[in-house]
Amino acid sequence: MIQGAVCWATAAIAPALAIVLAALLASPALAAGDPCEAEVSERIARMNIDPGDVRSISVAARVRSRRGGSSVSGYDAWVSLESCRGSIVMRLSRQCRIEDVYGKGDCKVPDQ
């Protein structure tokens, strides 16, 4: 009886697991809540970069240290692509306004 229940449970949750796995393996977009996620995703779309070409996206805060402490001065987004060695780099303000976009390594910034 236990085996039957386990088989039924496995069959019942298989579709849900497939959906979760597909979402995880889809384009490596920014995780929800990452700083500047909307702005980086929008710029990638405006550059007509195929989502399947995006290997990874990482966003790091630029921190300014001062005598009284430190503060975030802006963000850098690094977009790694399958089609080139290097990255597309986006330099963003503290308010997530894109200030500069440039390529590193073989990666060139597509026409926007």
Secondary structure, 3 states (H helix, E strand, C coil): CHHHHHHHHHHHHHHHHHHHHHHHHCCCCCCCCCCCHHHHHHHHHHCCCCHHHEEEEEEEEEEEEECCEEEEEEEEEEEEECCCCEEEEEEEECCCCEEEEEEEECCCCCCC
